[in-house]
C-alpha cells in the first residue's frame, strides 16, 4: 500500500486534499484513506510481482543510504 501511496498515482489523489499553502489534511482517524482509490490487480501473480519490485526498490534505497553514510564517514 505504501508503494502505491508514494507513487505518482497516489500522490495525485493526495493533492486533491491539500488546502492552503502547506497543510495536507489526512484527518485524525485517517478519513482521507476512505477516498483514495487503489487499483488491486485481479491476477495474484501480478500483485506478487509488484510487491517484489517495491521490496527490491526499498532494499536498493537502503543500500544507497548505507553507501552514502560510508562516504560521509570517510570525508
VMD Tcl script that builds the backbone (N, CA, C; Angstrom):
set m [mol new atoms 225]
animate dup $m
set s [atomselect $m all]
$s set {name element resname resid chain x y z} {
  {N N UNK 1 A 0.821 -1.189 0.000}
  {CA C UNK 1 A 0.000 0.000 0.000}
  {C C UNK 1 A 0.869 1.257 0.000}
  {N N UNK 2 A 1.934 1.246 0.787}
  {CA C UNK 2 A 2.759 2.456 0.850}
  {C C UNK 2 A 3.427 2.737 -0.492}
  {N N UNK 3 A 3.779 1.678 -1.222}
  {CA C UNK 3 A 4.356 1.875 -2.551}
  {C C UNK 3 A 3.389 2.616 -3.460}
  {N N UNK 4 A 2.122 2.259 -3.398}
  {CA C UNK 4 A 1.117 2.942 -4.213}
  {C C UNK 4 A 0.947 4.387 -3.763}
  {N N UNK 5 A 0.851 4.597 -2.452}
  {CA C UNK 5 A 0.624 5.950 -1.943}
  {C C UNK 5 A 1.783 6.886 -2.258}
  {N N UNK 6 A 2.983 6.337 -2.378}
  {CA C UNK 6 A 4.144 7.150 -2.724}
  {C C UNK 6 A 4.310 7.315 -4.232}
  {N N UNK 7 A 3.541 6.542 -5.006}
  {CA C UNK 7 A 3.641 6.630 -6.466}
  {C C UNK 7 A 2.950 7.891 -6.968}
  {N N UNK 8 A 3.156 8.189 -8.228}
  {CA C UNK 8 A 2.522 9.358 -8.840}
  {C C UNK 8 A 0.998 9.262 -8.752}
  {N N UNK 9 A 0.451 8.049 -8.848}
  {CA C UNK 9 A -1.000 7.872 -8.808}
  {C C UNK 9 A -1.551 8.155 -7.416}
  {N N UNK 10 A -0.835 7.710 -6.399}
  {CA C UNK 10 A -1.244 8.005 -5.028}
  {C C UNK 10 A -1.079 9.475 -4.703}
  {N N UNK 11 A 0.024 10.061 -5.149}
  {CA C UNK 11 A 0.299 11.469 -4.850}
  {C C UNK 11 A -0.715 12.400 -5.512}
  {N N UNK 12 A -1.132 12.065 -6.713}
  {CA C UNK 12 A -2.149 12.886 -7.390}
  {C C UNK 12 A -3.430 12.897 -6.573}
  {N N UNK 13 A -3.807 11.747 -6.036}
  {CA C UNK 13 A -5.018 11.695 -5.227}
  {C C UNK 13 A -4.844 12.483 -3.927}
  {N N UNK 14 A -3.660 12.407 -3.316}
  {CA C UNK 14 A -3.404 13.191 -2.109}
  {C C UNK 14 A -3.520 14.685 -2.390}
  {N N UNK 15 A -3.069 15.115 -3.557}
  {CA C UNK 15 A -3.077 16.537 -3.892}
  {C C UNK 15 A -4.489 17.121 -3.902}
  {N N UNK 16 A -5.487 16.291 -4.119}
  {CA C UNK 16 A -6.865 16.781 -4.095}
  {C C UNK 16 A -7.242 17.304 -2.719}
  {N N UNK 17 A -6.547 16.837 -1.679}
  {CA C UNK 17 A -6.914 17.177 -0.310}
  {C C UNK 17 A -6.007 18.233 0.312}
  {N N UNK 18 A -5.139 18.812 -0.498}
  {CA C UNK 18 A -4.258 19.859 0.012}
  {C C UNK 18 A -5.050 21.159 0.045}
  {N N UNK 19 A -5.003 21.813 1.184}
  {CA C UNK 19 A -5.642 23.123 1.274}
  {C C UNK 19 A -4.633 24.095 1.864}
  {N N UNK 20 A -4.758 25.357 1.508}
  {CA C UNK 20 A -3.780 26.335 1.957}
  {C C UNK 20 A -2.469 26.115 1.221}
  {N N UNK 21 A -1.419 26.711 1.728}
  {CA C UNK 21 A -0.128 26.600 1.063}
  {C C UNK 21 A 0.674 25.393 1.478}
  {N N UNK 22 A 0.524 24.964 2.729}
  {CA C UNK 22 A 1.426 23.929 3.218}
  {C C UNK 22 A 0.743 22.821 4.005}
  {N N UNK 23 A -0.568 22.874 4.167}
  {CA C UNK 23 A -1.243 21.919 5.038}
  {C C UNK 23 A -1.857 20.793 4.223}
  {N N UNK 24 A -1.444 19.583 4.517}
  {CA C UNK 24 A -2.076 18.395 3.944}
  {C C UNK 24 A -2.994 17.829 5.018}
  {N N UNK 25 A -4.234 17.575 4.694}
  {CA C UNK 25 A -5.171 17.075 5.693}
  {C C UNK 25 A -5.459 15.604 5.452}
  {N N UNK 26 A -5.070 14.776 6.401}
  {CA C UNK 26 A -5.377 13.353 6.332}
  {C C UNK 26 A -6.587 13.058 7.206}
  {N N UNK 27 A -6.730 13.791 8.276}
  {CA C UNK 27 A -7.828 13.566 9.204}
  {C C UNK 27 A -7.342 12.790 10.408}
  {N N UNK 28 A -7.939 13.065 11.549}
  {CA C UNK 28 A -7.489 12.445 12.792}
  {C C UNK 28 A -7.614 10.929 12.765}
  {N N UNK 29 A -8.669 10.427 12.165}
  {CA C UNK 29 A -8.881 8.978 12.132}
  {C C UNK 29 A -8.545 8.395 10.765}
  {N N UNK 30 A -7.846 9.162 9.939}
  {CA C UNK 30 A -7.457 8.666 8.624}
  {C C UNK 30 A -8.590 8.651 7.621}
  {N N UNK 31 A -9.551 9.578 7.778}
  {CA C UNK 31 A -10.702 9.598 6.867}
  {C C UNK 31 A -10.296 9.738 5.408}
  {N N UNK 32 A -9.179 10.384 5.159}
  {CA C UNK 32 A -8.713 10.582 3.789}
  {C C UNK 32 A -8.578 9.260 3.047}
  {N N UNK 33 A -8.147 8.235 3.742}
  {CA C UNK 33 A -7.906 6.953 3.085}
  {C C UNK 33 A -9.184 6.320 2.554}
  {N N UNK 34 A -10.327 6.722 3.078}
  {CA C UNK 34 A -11.591 6.208 2.549}
  {C C UNK 34 A -11.864 6.726 1.144}
  {N N UNK 35 A -11.223 7.849 0.781}
  {CA C UNK 35 A -11.461 8.470 -0.516}
  {C C UNK 35 A -10.378 8.167 -1.545}
  {N N UNK 36 A -9.349 7.444 -1.160}
  {CA C UNK 36 A -8.263 7.103 -2.078}
  {C C UNK 36 A -8.640 5.832 -2.837}
  {N N UNK 37 A -8.549 5.882 -4.149}
  {CA C UNK 37 A -8.845 4.721 -4.987}
  {C C UNK 37 A -7.549 3.971 -5.268}
  {N N UNK 38 A -7.524 2.698 -4.934}
  {CA C UNK 38 A -6.333 1.873 -5.137}
  {C C UNK 38 A -6.693 0.732 -6.073}
  {N N UNK 39 A -5.972 0.644 -7.184}
  {CA C UNK 39 A -6.180 -0.445 -8.129}
  {C C UNK 39 A -5.497 -1.693 -7.592}
  {N N UNK 40 A -6.245 -2.753 -7.437}
  {CA C UNK 40 A -5.676 -4.019 -6.990}
  {C C UNK 40 A -5.807 -5.016 -8.135}
  {N N UNK 41 A -4.675 -5.536 -8.615}
  {CA C UNK 41 A -4.726 -6.496 -9.723}
  {C C UNK 41 A -5.545 -7.734 -9.348}
  {N N UNK 42 A -6.303 -8.232 -10.300}
  {CA C UNK 42 A -7.074 -9.448 -10.047}
  {C C UNK 42 A -6.194 -10.685 -10.159}
  {N N UNK 43 A -5.103 -10.564 -10.882}
  {CA C UNK 43 A -4.161 -11.672 -11.046}
  {C C UNK 43 A -3.137 -11.627 -9.912}
  {N N UNK 44 A -3.128 -12.648 -9.076}
  {CA C UNK 44 A -2.242 -12.692 -7.909}
  {C C UNK 44 A -0.775 -12.629 -8.306}
  {N N UNK 45 A -0.414 -13.183 -9.458}
  {CA C UNK 45 A 0.989 -13.157 -9.876}
  {C C UNK 45 A 1.448 -11.726 -10.166}
  {N N UNK 46 A 0.559 -10.905 -10.709}
  {CA C UNK 46 A 0.899 -9.501 -10.954}
  {C C UNK 46 A 1.054 -8.771 -9.624}
  {N N UNK 47 A 0.152 -9.038 -8.704}
  {CA C UNK 47 A 0.238 -8.427 -7.373}
  {C C UNK 47 A 1.557 -8.807 -6.691}
  {N N UNK 48 A 1.940 -10.067 -6.789}
  {CA C UNK 48 A 3.199 -10.527 -6.193}
  {C C UNK 48 A 4.401 -9.872 -6.862}
  {N N UNK 49 A 4.352 -9.715 -8.174}
  {CA C UNK 49 A 5.449 -9.077 -8.909}
  {C C UNK 49 A 5.609 -7.622 -8.472}
  {N N UNK 50 A 4.499 -6.911 -8.358}
  {CA C UNK 50 A 4.547 -5.518 -7.902}
  {C C UNK 50 A 5.132 -5.452 -6.497}
  {N N UNK 51 A 4.678 -6.337 -5.624}
  {CA C UNK 51 A 5.198 -6.371 -4.259}
  {C C UNK 51 A 6.690 -6.631 -4.231}
  {N N UNK 52 A 7.144 -7.557 -5.057}
  {CA C UNK 52 A 8.580 -7.867 -5.126}
  {C C UNK 52 A 9.386 -6.667 -5.613}
  {N N UNK 53 A 8.863 -5.962 -6.598}
  {CA C UNK 53 A 9.557 -4.781 -7.118}
  {C C UNK 53 A 9.635 -3.669 -6.070}
  {N N UNK 54 A 8.571 -3.496 -5.309}
  {CA C UNK 54 A 8.577 -2.477 -4.252}
  {C C UNK 54 A 9.603 -2.837 -3.185}
  {N N UNK 55 A 9.628 -4.096 -2.769}
  {CA C UNK 55 A 10.605 -4.538 -1.766}
  {C C UNK 55 A 12.023 -4.363 -2.292}
  {N N UNK 56 A 12.247 -4.730 -3.541}
  {CA C UNK 56 A 13.570 -4.571 -4.148}
  {C C UNK 56 A 13.984 -3.098 -4.170}
  {N N UNK 57 A 13.043 -2.223 -4.499}
  {CA C UNK 57 A 13.346 -0.787 -4.531}
  {C C UNK 57 A 13.723 -0.280 -3.146}
  {N N UNK 58 A 12.989 -0.700 -2.122}
  {CA C UNK 58 A 13.319 -0.281 -0.753}
  {C C UNK 58 A 14.684 -0.813 -0.335}
  {N N UNK 59 A 14.987 -2.048 -0.692}
  {CA C UNK 59 A 16.300 -2.617 -0.359}
  {C C UNK 59 A 17.428 -1.840 -1.039}
  {N N UNK 60 A 17.224 -1.482 -2.297}
  {CA C UNK 60 A 18.244 -0.711 -3.015}
  {C C UNK 60 A 18.395 0.686 -2.416}
  {N N UNK 61 A 17.294 1.272 -1.996}
  {CA C UNK 61 A 17.366 2.591 -1.364}
  {C C UNK 61 A 18.127 2.496 -0.040}
  {N N UNK 62 A 17.853 1.454 0.746}
  {CA C UNK 62 A 18.587 1.244 1.997}
  {C C UNK 62 A 20.080 1.100 1.732}
  {N N UNK 63 A 20.432 0.331 0.714}
  {CA C UNK 63 A 21.846 0.129 0.378}
  {C C UNK 63 A 22.485 1.440 -0.070}
  {N N UNK 64 A 21.771 2.217 -0.858}
  {CA C UNK 64 A 22.296 3.515 -1.298}
  {C C UNK 64 A 22.532 4.429 -0.099}
  {N N UNK 65 A 21.622 4.403 0.866}
  {CA C UNK 65 A 21.802 5.208 2.075}
  {C C UNK 65 A 23.023 4.750 2.864}
  {N N UNK 66 A 23.249 3.435 2.933}
  {CA C UNK 66 A 24.428 2.910 3.630}
  {C C UNK 66 A 25.711 3.386 2.950}
  {N N UNK 67 A 25.736 3.313 1.639}
  {CA C UNK 67 A 26.915 3.753 0.887}
  {C C UNK 67 A 27.149 5.245 1.118}
  {N N UNK 68 A 26.094 6.016 1.091}
  {CA C UNK 68 A 26.220 7.456 1.312}
  {C C UNK 68 A 26.779 7.749 2.708}
  {N N UNK 69 A 26.295 7.037 3.716}
  {CA C UNK 69 A 26.811 7.216 5.076}
  {C C UNK 69 A 28.297 6.883 5.149}
  {N N UNK 70 A 28.703 5.808 4.477}
  {CA C UNK 70 A 30.116 5.421 4.468}
  {C C UNK 70 A 30.975 6.498 3.816}
  {N N UNK 71 A 30.474 7.093 2.749}
  {CA C UNK 71 A 31.215 8.151 2.061}
  {C C UNK 71 A 31.403 9.346 2.991}
  {N N UNK 72 A 30.363 9.734 3.702}
  {CA C UNK 72 A 30.465 10.890 4.589}
  {C C UNK 72 A 31.365 10.610 5.789}
  {N N UNK 73 A 31.445 9.352 6.217}
  {CA C UNK 73 A 32.328 8.994 7.334}
  {C C UNK 73 A 33.794 9.114 6.943}
  {N N UNK 74 A 34.093 8.891 5.675}
  {CA C UNK 74 A 35.490 8.906 5.231}
  {C C UNK 74 A 35.946 10.285 4.781}
  {N N UNK 75 A 35.051 11.245 4.729}
  {CA C UNK 75 A 35.459 12.585 4.278}
  {C C UNK 75 A 35.664 13.520 5.436}
}
mol reanalyze $m
mol bondsrecalc $m
mol representation Tube
mol addrep $m
